Amino acid sequence: MSEIALNPNQLKEILKSAIIELIRDNREEVSEFLAEIIEDIAMERAIAEGEITELVGRESIFQLLEPKRES
């Protein structure tokens, strides 16, 4: 069995080509995966922000959610 020796630049180019091909061939799956990552990051940030903000009562929340009445 013979060995194949690759220098770091060759390996980098091979990996780069493989990743590009993977993305092209699985565009929809990659898009869904990236969307999930973005949603997870947004959720983490929202939770972190919620942990440091002032608590409000239930009534305050429902007042904001009720439609405004025209006078």
N, CA, C and O atoms as a DFTB+ gen file, in Angstrom:
284 C
 N C O
     1  1       0.846      -1.170       0.000
     2  2       0.000       0.000       0.000
     3  2       0.895       1.238       0.000
     4  3       1.841       1.323       0.783
     5  1       0.599       2.187      -0.870
     6  2       1.416       3.396      -0.940
     7  2       0.758       4.521      -0.138
     8  3      -0.462       4.566       0.017
     9  1       1.588       5.413       0.360
    10  2       1.101       6.551       1.131
    11  2       1.065       7.782       0.251
    12  3       1.884       7.954      -0.652
    13  1       0.109       8.623       0.534
    14  2       0.008       9.897      -0.177
    15  2       0.390      10.984       0.810
    16  3      -0.198      11.101       1.885
    17  1       1.366      11.766       0.437
    18  2       1.813      12.856       1.304
    19  2       1.250      14.173       0.777
    20  3       1.385      14.492      -0.404
    21  1       0.623      14.926       1.662
    22  2       0.067      16.226       1.297
    23  2       0.710      17.292       2.177
    24  3       0.883      17.116       3.383
    25  1       1.050      18.382       1.545
    26  2       1.529      19.490       2.365
    27  2       0.306      20.258       2.866
    28  3      -0.791      20.074       2.340
    29  1       0.477      21.103       3.858
    30  2      -0.671      21.812       4.444
    31  2      -1.499      22.612       3.436
    32  3      -2.720      22.687       3.567
    33  1      -0.854      23.205       2.442
    34  2      -1.590      23.974       1.433
    35  2      -2.455      23.078       0.564
    36  3      -3.579      23.447       0.224
    37  1      -1.951      21.907       0.200
    38  2      -2.730      20.967      -0.601
    39  2      -3.939      20.474       0.192
    40  3      -5.049      20.400      -0.333
    41  1      -3.714      20.141       1.446
    42  2      -4.799      19.679       2.302
    43  2      -5.863      20.765       2.445
    44  3      -7.059      20.479       2.392
    45  1      -5.429      21.999       2.625
    46  2      -6.351      23.124       2.756
    47  2      -7.208      23.259       1.496
    48  3      -8.419      23.452       1.599
    49  1      -6.612      23.162       0.333
    50  2      -7.345      23.286      -0.924
    51  2      -8.337      22.132      -1.115
    52  3      -9.458      22.343      -1.578
    53  1      -7.923      20.922      -0.758
    54  2      -8.815      19.763      -0.878
    55  2     -10.018      19.922       0.043
    56  3     -11.153      19.673      -0.364
    57  1      -9.772      20.333       1.279
    58  2     -10.875      20.541       2.225
    59  2     -11.798      21.662       1.762
    60  3     -13.020      21.549       1.857
    61  1     -11.214      22.731       1.268
    62  2     -11.994      23.859       0.777
    63  2     -12.909      23.419      -0.368
    64  3     -14.088      23.774      -0.390
    65  1     -12.379      22.660      -1.304
    66  2     -13.172      22.154      -2.424
    67  2     -14.287      21.229      -1.950
    68  3     -15.408      21.289      -2.454
    69  1     -13.979      20.380      -0.988
    70  2     -14.980      19.446      -0.467
    71  2     -16.121      20.194       0.221
    72  3     -17.287      19.836       0.058
    73  1     -15.787      21.232       0.991
    74  2     -16.810      22.009       1.685
    75  2     -17.687      22.752       0.686
    76  3     -18.908      22.787       0.835
    77  1     -17.074      23.341      -0.323
    78  2     -17.841      24.057      -1.353
    79  2     -18.784      23.098      -2.069
    80  3     -19.944      23.438      -2.304
    81  1     -18.313      21.924      -2.414
    82  2     -19.153      20.928      -3.083
    83  2     -20.296      20.484      -2.175
    84  3     -21.426      20.324      -2.636
    85  1     -20.016      20.288      -0.914
    86  2     -21.043      19.893       0.051
    87  2     -22.139      20.945       0.133
    88  3     -23.325      20.616       0.143
    89  1     -21.739      22.211       0.193
    90  2     -22.723      23.297       0.272
    91  2     -23.544      23.369      -1.002
    92  3     -24.764      23.520      -0.935
    93  1     -22.911      23.266      -2.155
    94  2     -23.634      23.314      -3.434
    95  2     -24.630      22.167      -3.570
    96  3     -25.758      22.368      -4.019
    97  1     -24.213      20.975      -3.183
    98  2     -25.062      19.794      -3.351
    99  2     -26.185      19.716      -2.313
   100  3     -27.185      19.031      -2.531
   101  1     -26.022      20.408      -1.199
   102  2     -27.004      20.332      -0.114
   103  2     -27.432      21.726       0.336
   104  3     -27.525      22.011       1.530
   105  1     -27.686      22.576      -0.638
   106  2     -27.978      23.992      -0.356
   107  2     -29.141      24.169       0.628
   108  3     -29.042      24.957       1.569
   109  1     -30.234      23.444       0.414
   110  2     -31.408      23.595       1.281
   111  2     -31.100      23.162       2.720
   112  3     -31.458      23.856       3.672
   113  1     -30.441      22.021       2.868
   114  2     -30.101      21.536       4.207
   115  2     -29.148      22.477       4.921
   116  3     -29.296      22.728       6.117
   117  1     -28.168      23.001       4.188
   118  2     -27.206      23.936       4.778
   119  2     -27.922      25.217       5.195
   120  3     -27.633      25.765       6.259
   121  1     -28.853      25.700       4.374
   122  2     -29.615      26.907       4.715
   123  2     -30.430      26.694       5.979
   124  3     -30.457      27.556       6.858
   125  1     -31.096      25.543       6.073
   126  2     -31.886      25.227       7.269
   127  2     -30.994      25.144       8.501
   128  3     -31.355      25.634       9.571
   129  1     -29.832      24.523       8.347
   130  2     -28.884      24.392       9.451
   131  2     -28.422      25.760       9.931
   132  3     -28.383      26.016      11.134
   133  1     -28.072      26.639       8.998
   134  2     -27.626      27.984       9.363
   135  2     -28.755      28.784      10.017
   136  3     -28.514      29.536      10.961
   137  1     -29.989      28.627       9.518
   138  2     -31.134      29.318      10.114
   139  2     -31.335      28.867      11.560
   140  3     -31.623      29.690      12.429
   141  1     -31.187      27.578      11.822
   142  2     -31.322      27.064      13.186
   143  2     -30.246      27.641      14.101
   144  3     -30.518      27.980      15.253
   145  1     -29.027      27.750      13.583
   146  2     -27.935      28.320      14.376
   147  2     -28.245      29.775      14.728
   148  3     -28.053      30.196      15.869
   149  1     -28.722      30.538      13.751
   150  2     -29.050      31.947      13.986
   151  2     -30.181      32.068      15.005
   152  3     -30.136      32.931      15.881
   153  1     -31.200      31.204      14.893
   154  2     -32.301      31.222      15.860
   155  2     -31.801      30.892      17.264
   156  3     -32.216      31.524      18.236
   157  1     -30.912      29.907      17.375
   158  2     -30.367      29.534      18.679
   159  2     -29.581      30.687      19.301
   160  3     -29.696      30.947      20.499
   161  1     -28.787      31.370      18.490
   162  2     -28.012      32.508      18.988
   163  2     -28.946      33.621      19.453
   164  3     -28.731      34.217      20.508
   165  1     -29.995      33.904      18.655
   166  2     -30.957      34.945      19.025
   167  2     -31.668      34.582      20.327
   168  3     -31.890      35.447      21.175
   169  1     -32.026      33.309      20.490
   170  2     -32.703      32.868      21.713
   171  2     -31.773      33.017      22.917
   172  3     -32.195      33.482      23.975
   173  1     -30.517      32.626      22.756
   174  2     -29.547      32.766      23.842
   175  2     -29.393      34.229      24.257
   176  3     -29.330      34.540      25.446
   177  1     -29.333      35.114      23.280
   178  2     -29.193      36.542      23.583
   179  2     -30.436      37.074      24.278
   180  3     -30.332      37.862      25.218
   181  1     -31.616      36.648      23.824
   182  2     -32.865      37.096      24.439
   183  2     -32.950      36.618      25.885
   184  3     -33.370      37.367      26.766
   185  1     -32.556      35.383      26.125
   186  2     -32.570      34.843      27.489
   187  2     -31.591      35.615      28.367
   188  3     -31.925      35.990      29.491
   189  1     -30.392      35.852      27.860
   190  2     -29.388      36.594      28.632
   191  2     -29.877      38.001      28.946
   192  3     -29.684      38.486      30.061
   193  1     -30.503      38.658      27.985
   194  2     -31.028      40.004      28.204
   195  2     -32.169      39.959      29.223
   196  3     -32.274      40.832      30.085
   197  1     -33.018      38.938      29.117
   198  2     -34.138      38.797      30.044
   199  2     -33.692      38.570      31.481
   200  3     -34.387      38.956      32.420
   201  1     -32.549      37.951      31.647
   202  2     -32.045      37.687      32.995
   203  2     -31.559      38.942      33.708
   204  3     -31.474      38.959      34.936
   205  1     -31.239      39.991      32.958
   206  2     -30.720      41.212      33.588
   207  2     -31.717      42.373      33.563
   208  3     -31.420      43.443      34.094
   209  1     -32.886      42.183      32.961
   210  2     -33.867      43.262      32.909
   211  2     -34.814      43.171      34.089
   212  3     -34.939      42.130      34.734
   213  1     -35.472      44.275      34.352
   214  2     -36.408      44.362      35.470
   215  2     -37.650      43.520      35.191
   216  3     -38.155      43.494      34.069
   217  1     -38.131      42.839      36.216
   218  2     -39.346      42.038      36.084
   219  2     -40.563      42.950      36.041
   220  3     -40.586      43.997      36.687
   221  1     -41.571      42.549      35.281
   222  2     -42.826      43.302      35.217
   223  2     -43.964      42.358      35.555
   224  3     -43.840      41.139      35.439
   225  1     -45.068      42.940      35.970
   226  2     -46.226      42.150      36.351
   227  2     -47.010      41.665      35.138
   228  3     -46.875      42.183      34.030
   229  1     -47.818      40.670      35.387
   230  2     -48.634      40.059      34.335
   231  2     -49.578      41.084      33.710
   232  3     -49.756      41.110      32.492
   233  1     -50.182      41.927      34.548
   234  2     -51.116      42.930      34.056
   235  2     -50.450      43.895      33.069
   236  3     -51.060      44.287      32.074
   237  1     -49.220      44.271      33.340
   238  2     -48.496      45.176      32.434
   239  2     -48.335      44.555      31.055
   240  3     -48.466      45.232      30.036
   241  1     -48.051      43.257      31.037
   242  2     -47.893      42.550      29.757
   243  2     -49.207      42.536      28.989
   244  3     -49.230      42.828      27.793
   245  1     -50.295      42.201      29.666
   246  2     -51.579      42.113      28.985
   247  2     -52.080      43.478      28.528
   248  3     -52.777      43.573      27.519
   249  1     -51.735      44.530      29.254
   250  2     -52.111      45.874      28.809
   251  2     -51.418      46.211      27.485
   252  3     -52.014      46.833      26.605
   253  1     -50.185      45.804      27.357
   254  2     -49.454      46.060      26.106
   255  2     -50.023      45.250      24.944
   256  3     -49.984      45.693      23.796
   257  1     -50.546      44.073      25.242
   258  2     -51.053      43.192      24.190
   259  2     -52.468      43.542      23.743
   260  3     -52.871      43.163      22.643
   261  1     -53.226      44.252      24.565
   262  2     -54.592      44.634      24.207
   263  2     -54.561      45.688      23.115
   264  3     -53.704      46.572      23.111
   265  1     -55.513      45.582      22.180
   266  2     -55.565      46.597      21.115
   267  2     -55.934      47.959      21.695
   268  3     -56.732      48.053      22.627
   269  1     -55.354      48.993      21.142
   270  2     -55.636      50.365      21.590
   271  2     -57.049      50.740      21.147
   272  3     -57.473      50.449      20.028
   273  1     -57.760      51.394      22.062
   274  2     -59.119      51.845      21.739
   275  2     -59.059      53.290      21.267
   276  3     -58.403      54.132      21.880
   277  1     -59.756      53.567      20.165
   278  2     -59.818      54.922      19.632
   279  2     -60.804      55.719      20.457
   280  3     -61.864      55.199      20.808
   281  1     -60.490      56.971      20.780
   282  2     -61.398      57.824      21.569
   283  2     -62.324      58.580      20.661
   284  3     -63.160      59.350      21.133
